[in-house]
Amino acid sequence: MSYATVASPYWPLGTRVQISYRGRSVVGVVQDFGPADWAIAQHEIPAIIDLSEAMMADLTGSREHAIEVRFQVLEWGRGDVYRASGPGYDLATGRG
């Protein structure tokens, strides 16, 4: 994964998104599909995005863990979408 890589099963490839956590923000681009179905479902709030380890470290101070973040889609991509429904779909698309 490159630094700016964001994975999402619900957003089209190429989508630019700003992710914020405790006053810090990073901008990434959906370049991969994920998290896996089991990872999405294991959290009380479904895991709808996955960040590169380096981006996660800049945002949170730790390279690995699951946290609740805020996000804003800056520009929708025009690439493929892996899933059009599932746990967290409404949250990812602003319908929930």
Residue frames as a rotation matrix with the C-alpha (Angstrom) as fourth column:
MET 1
0.575 0.818 0.000 0.00
0.818 -0.575 0.000 0.00
0.000 0.000 -1.000 0.00
SER 2
-0.362 -0.622 0.695 1.26
0.530 -0.750 -0.395 3.48
0.767 0.226 0.601 -0.81
TYR 3
-0.961 -0.067 -0.268 0.95
0.265 -0.496 -0.827 6.19
-0.078 -0.866 0.494 1.84
ALA 4
-0.711 0.684 -0.162 -2.29
-0.680 -0.728 -0.086 7.63
-0.177 0.049 0.983 0.39
THR 5
-0.701 0.438 -0.563 -4.02
-0.089 0.729 0.678 4.27
0.708 0.526 -0.472 -0.11
VAL 6
-0.454 0.700 0.551 -7.48
-0.772 0.000 -0.635 3.88
-0.445 -0.714 0.541 1.35
ALA 7
-0.945 0.247 -0.214 -9.39
0.095 0.834 0.543 0.63
0.312 0.493 -0.812 0.92
SER 8
-0.501 0.855 0.135 -13.18
-0.620 -0.246 -0.744 0.57
-0.603 -0.457 0.654 0.84
PRO 9
-0.766 0.277 0.581 -15.63
0.482 0.844 0.233 -2.05
-0.426 0.459 -0.780 -0.37
TYR 10
0.156 0.987 -0.044 -18.34
0.803 -0.153 -0.576 0.57
-0.576 0.055 -0.816 -0.95
TRP 11
0.474 -0.047 -0.879 -16.62
-0.264 -0.960 -0.091 3.55
-0.840 0.276 -0.467 -2.61
PRO 12
0.982 -0.112 0.151 -15.49
0.179 0.305 -0.935 3.52
0.059 0.946 0.320 -6.25
LEU 13
0.138 -0.990 -0.003 -11.79
0.929 0.128 0.347 3.24
-0.343 -0.051 0.938 -6.96
GLY 14
-0.443 -0.416 0.794 -10.30
0.689 -0.725 0.004 6.71
0.574 0.549 0.608 -7.31
THR 15
0.669 0.729 0.143 -12.52
0.425 -0.534 0.731 8.29
0.610 -0.428 -0.667 -4.63
ARG 16
-0.525 -0.786 0.326 -10.66
0.179 -0.476 -0.861 11.00
0.832 -0.394 0.391 -2.70
VAL 17
0.605 0.740 -0.295 -11.57
0.398 0.040 0.916 11.15
0.690 -0.672 -0.270 0.99
GLN 18
-0.296 -0.604 0.740 -10.50
-0.498 -0.563 -0.659 13.22
0.815 -0.564 -0.135 3.98
ILE 19
0.352 0.315 -0.881 -10.27
0.538 0.703 0.466 11.24
0.766 -0.638 0.078 7.22
SER 20
-0.095 -0.312 0.945 -10.21
-0.509 -0.801 -0.315 13.10
0.855 -0.511 -0.082 10.55
TYR 21
0.442 0.151 -0.884 -9.43
0.618 0.664 0.422 12.01
0.651 -0.733 0.200 14.09
ARG 22
0.537 -0.167 -0.827 -8.96
0.776 -0.287 0.562 14.22
-0.331 -0.943 -0.025 17.17
GLY 23
0.679 -0.158 -0.717 -8.07
-0.129 -0.987 0.095 17.36
-0.723 0.028 -0.691 15.23
ARG 24
-0.512 -0.852 -0.105 -5.81
-0.332 0.083 0.940 15.66
-0.792 0.516 -0.326 12.69
SER 25
0.686 0.725 -0.052 -6.72
-0.310 0.227 -0.923 14.98
-0.658 0.650 0.380 9.07
VAL 26
-0.613 -0.768 0.187 -5.26
-0.100 0.311 0.945 13.06
-0.784 0.560 -0.268 6.17
VAL 27
0.378 0.683 -0.625 -6.41
-0.795 -0.106 -0.597 12.74
-0.474 0.723 0.503 2.57
GLY 28
-0.584 -0.537 0.608 -6.30
-0.173 0.815 0.553 9.44
-0.793 0.218 -0.569 0.75
VAL 29
-0.204 0.447 -0.871 -7.51
-0.978 -0.049 0.203 7.80
0.048 0.893 0.448 -2.42
VAL 30
0.474 0.421 0.773 -9.43
-0.436 0.875 -0.209 4.53
-0.765 -0.238 0.598 -2.68
GLN 31
-0.074 -0.617 -0.783 -7.00
-0.990 0.138 -0.015 2.23
0.117 0.775 -0.621 -4.47
ASP 32
-0.910 -0.242 -0.338 -8.06
-0.182 0.963 -0.198 -1.10
0.373 -0.119 -0.920 -3.03
PHE 33
0.199 0.976 -0.089 -11.13
-0.422 0.167 0.891 -3.06
0.884 -0.140 0.445 -1.92
GLY 34
-0.460 -0.270 -0.846 -11.39
0.636 0.565 -0.526 -3.88
0.620 -0.780 -0.088 1.77
PRO 35
-0.547 -0.526 0.651 -11.72
-0.797 0.565 -0.213 -4.34
-0.256 -0.635 -0.728 4.66
ALA 36
-0.865 0.190 -0.464 -12.76
-0.025 0.908 0.418 -7.98
0.501 0.373 -0.781 4.40
ASP 37
0.062 0.998 0.002 -16.33
-0.170 0.008 0.985 -8.94
0.983 -0.062 0.170 5.32
TRP 38
0.315 0.035 -0.949 -15.22
0.791 0.542 0.283 -10.43
0.524 -0.840 0.143 8.66
ALA 39
-0.706 -0.643 -0.297 -13.38
0.704 -0.595 -0.387 -7.20
0.072 -0.482 0.873 9.57
ILE 40
-0.627 0.569 0.533 -16.37
-0.221 -0.785 0.579 -5.03
0.747 0.245 0.617 8.68
ALA 41
0.300 0.919 -0.255 -18.73
-0.082 0.291 0.953 -7.06
0.951 -0.265 0.163 10.85
GLN 42
-0.038 -0.355 -0.934 -16.55
0.797 0.553 -0.243 -7.48
0.603 -0.754 0.262 13.94
HIS 43
-0.942 -0.332 -0.049 -16.94
0.303 -0.780 -0.548 -3.89
0.144 -0.531 0.835 15.12
GLU 44
-0.286 0.869 -0.404 -19.96
0.645 -0.138 -0.752 -2.25
-0.709 -0.476 -0.521 16.77
ILE 45
0.523 0.277 -0.806 -19.72
-0.448 -0.715 -0.537 0.50
-0.725 0.642 -0.249 14.15
PRO 46
0.821 -0.181 0.542 -18.85
0.462 0.768 -0.443 -1.37
-0.336 0.614 0.714 10.93
ALA 47
-0.128 -0.938 -0.322 -15.30
0.105 -0.336 0.936 -0.93
-0.986 0.086 0.141 9.64
ILE 48
0.787 0.574 0.226 -15.90
0.304 -0.043 -0.952 0.69
-0.537 0.818 -0.208 6.26
ILE 49
0.798 -0.598 -0.079 -12.38
-0.400 -0.426 -0.812 1.87
0.452 0.679 -0.579 5.38
ASP 50
0.694 -0.712 -0.107 -8.83
0.628 0.526 0.573 0.69
-0.352 -0.465 0.812 5.82
LEU 51
0.890 -0.427 -0.158 -5.87
-0.453 -0.864 -0.220 3.08
-0.042 0.267 -0.963 5.77
SER 52
0.354 -0.872 -0.339 -2.23
0.112 0.399 -0.910 2.45
0.929 0.284 0.239 4.95
GLU 53
0.421 -0.250 -0.872 -0.17
0.892 0.287 0.348 1.86
0.163 -0.925 0.343 8.10
ALA 54
-0.674 -0.738 0.032 1.82
0.728 -0.671 -0.142 5.07
0.127 -0.073 0.989 7.53
MET 55
-0.428 0.606 0.671 -1.34
-0.083 -0.765 0.638 7.16
0.900 0.218 0.378 7.11
MET 56
0.596 0.659 -0.459 -2.84
0.348 0.303 0.887 5.57
0.724 -0.688 -0.049 10.23
ALA 57
-0.009 -0.699 -0.715 0.33
0.999 0.024 -0.036 6.39
0.043 -0.715 0.698 12.19
ASP 58
-0.851 -0.282 0.444 0.18
0.324 -0.946 0.019 10.06
0.414 0.160 0.896 11.12
LEU 59
-0.102 0.923 0.370 -3.49
-0.178 -0.383 0.907 10.25
0.979 0.027 0.203 12.03
THR 60
0.798 0.599 -0.070 -3.45
-0.118 0.269 0.956 8.40
0.591 -0.754 0.285 15.36
GLY 61
0.202 -0.802 0.562 0.13
-0.977 -0.202 0.064 7.86
0.062 -0.563 -0.824 16.47
SER 62
-0.165 -0.203 0.965 -0.21
-0.355 0.925 0.134 4.09
-0.920 -0.321 -0.224 16.01
ARG 63
-0.763 -0.219 -0.608 0.19
-0.641 0.137 0.755 2.03
-0.082 0.966 -0.246 12.85
GLU 64
-0.657 0.503 -0.562 -2.45
0.086 0.791 0.606 -0.54
0.749 0.350 -0.563 13.75
HIS 65
-0.828 0.537 -0.161 -5.82
0.351 0.273 -0.895 -0.45
-0.437 -0.798 -0.415 15.45
ALA 66
-0.338 0.809 0.482 -9.47
0.756 -0.072 0.651 0.18
0.561 0.584 -0.587 14.79
ILE 67
-0.781 0.093 -0.618 -10.88
0.377 -0.718 -0.585 3.59
-0.498 -0.689 0.526 15.70
GLU 68
0.357 0.905 0.231 -13.94
0.870 -0.232 -0.434 5.68
-0.339 0.357 -0.870 14.98
VAL 69
-0.769 -0.613 -0.180 -13.07
0.461 -0.728 0.508 8.47
-0.442 0.308 0.842 12.54
ARG 70
0.393 0.788 -0.474 -14.96
0.009 -0.519 -0.855 11.12
-0.920 0.331 -0.211 10.65
PHE 71
-0.580 -0.578 0.574 -14.73
0.594 0.181 0.784 11.20
-0.557 0.795 0.239 6.90
GLN 72
0.335 0.622 -0.708 -15.71
-0.257 -0.663 -0.704 13.45
-0.907 0.417 -0.062 4.04
VAL 73
0.138 -0.228 0.964 -15.74
0.872 0.490 -0.009 12.31
-0.470 0.841 0.266 0.43
LEU 74
-0.209 -0.342 -0.916 -13.99
-0.057 -0.931 0.360 15.06
-0.976 0.127 0.176 -1.51
GLU 75
-0.167 0.142 -0.976 -14.42
-0.974 -0.174 0.142 13.58
-0.150 0.974 0.168 -4.99
TRP 76
0.558 0.445 0.700 -16.12
-0.333 0.893 -0.302 10.39
-0.760 -0.065 0.647 -6.13
GLY 77
-0.599 -0.799 0.058 -13.98
-0.356 0.331 0.874 8.05
-0.717 0.502 -0.483 -8.18
ARG 78
0.204 0.630 -0.749 -15.02
-0.967 0.009 -0.256 6.54
-0.154 0.776 0.611 -11.47
GLY 79
-0.693 -0.583 -0.424 -13.59
-0.640 0.769 -0.011 3.07
0.332 0.264 -0.906 -10.93
ASP 80
-0.229 0.561 -0.796 -15.13
0.099 0.827 0.554 -0.22
0.968 0.048 -0.245 -9.92
VAL 81
-0.066 0.295 0.953 -17.05
-0.978 -0.207 -0.004 -0.76
0.196 -0.933 0.303 -6.68
TYR 82
-0.895 -0.362 -0.259 -16.65
-0.308 0.924 -0.228 -4.07
0.322 -0.125 -0.939 -4.88
ARG 83
-0.655 0.693 -0.301 -19.96
0.753 0.568 -0.333 -4.11
-0.059 -0.445 -0.894 -2.98
ALA 84
-0.640 0.531 0.555 -23.28
-0.106 -0.776 0.621 -2.29
0.761 0.339 0.553 -3.38
SER 85
0.550 0.767 0.330 -24.70
-0.478 -0.035 0.878 -3.44
0.685 -0.641 0.348 -0.04
GLY 86
0.083 -0.465 -0.882 -23.71
0.552 0.758 -0.348 -4.96
0.829 -0.458 0.319 3.30
PRO 87
0.550 0.091 -0.830 -22.83
0.822 -0.231 0.520 -3.96
-0.144 -0.969 -0.202 6.86
GLY 88
-0.174 -0.622 -0.763 -21.77
0.480 -0.730 0.486 -0.33
-0.860 -0.282 0.426 6.92
TYR 89
-0.453 0.013 0.892 -23.03
0.883 -0.133 0.450 0.46
0.124 0.991 0.048 3.41
ASP 90
0.594 0.763 0.256 -25.49
0.696 -0.647 0.312 3.09
0.403 -0.007 -0.915 4.67
LEU 91
0.640 -0.451 -0.623 -22.78
0.350 -0.551 0.758 4.69
-0.684 -0.703 -0.195 6.80
ALA 92
-0.387 -0.891 0.239 -20.29
0.599 -0.045 0.800 4.76
-0.701 0.453 0.551 3.91
THR 93
-0.563 0.211 0.799 -22.76
0.761 -0.246 0.601 6.25
0.323 0.946 -0.023 1.46
GLY 94
-0.986 0.120 0.117 -24.40
-0.155 -0.913 -0.377 8.74
0.062 -0.389 0.919 3.83
ARG 95
-0.287 0.936 -0.204 -27.73
-0.296 0.116 0.948 6.94
0.911 0.333 0.243 3.88
GLY 96
0.210 0.370 -0.905 -27.59
0.617 0.668 0.417 5.95
0.759 -0.645 -0.088 7.53
